[in-house]
């Protein structure tokens, strides 16, 4: 899984944004975490848009060019709900990979 991190400009932070993202990263060491770079052409399974307040000033339209899933976090109390969403996405990806393996095995039954 590949998660992109996009921070706002930080003009009005009301919590330690870096610490909150660090907690999430520590919870999922198996995930590839990168900072979003619009010019890189990378696609992400999910983008975490990290704002310092409730304004959600990061333009969603630009992020949607890079991922179909965007989670906003604008207070440290949101870390647990974001963690739960990441767990759901991971579980869905695992299910899809298992289904693909089963399909491949079933498709290779040559007698």
Residue pairs with C-beta under 8 A, 6 or more apart in sequence:
1 28
1 30
1 31
1 32
1 45
1 46
1 89
1 90
1 93
2 31
2 32
2 34
2 42
2 43
2 44
2 45
3 31
3 32
3 33
3 34
3 44
3 45
3 46
3 47
3 48
3 86
4 34
4 35
4 36
4 42
4 44
4 46
4 47
4 48
4 66
4 67
5 21
5 33
5 34
5 35
5 36
5 47
5 48
5 50
6 35
6 36
6 47
6 48
6 49
6 50
6 58
6 63
7 17
7 35
7 50
7 51
8 49
8 50
8 51
8 52
8 57
8 58
9 57
10 17
10 52
11 52
12 52
12 53
12 55
13 52
13 53
14 52
14 53
14 75
15 52
15 75
15 76
16 76
17 50
17 51
17 52
17 73
19 76
20 50
20 73
20 76
20 78
20 79
21 48
21 50
21 73
23 79
24 48
24 79
24 82
24 83
24 86
25 31
25 33
27 83
27 86
28 86
28 90
31 86
31 90
34 42
34 44
36 42
36 44
36 47
36 63
36 66
38 62
38 65
38 66
42 66
43 66
43 67
44 66
44 67
45 67
45 69
45 89
45 93
46 67
46 69
46 70
46 71
46 85
46 86
46 89
47 63
47 66
47 67
47 69
47 70
47 71
48 71
48 73
48 82
49 56
49 58
49 60
49 63
49 70
49 71
49 72
49 73
50 72
50 73
50 74
51 57
51 58
51 72
51 73
51 74
52 74
53 74
54 74
54 75
55 74
56 72
56 74
58 72
60 70
63 70
64 70
69 89
71 82
71 85
71 86
73 79
73 82
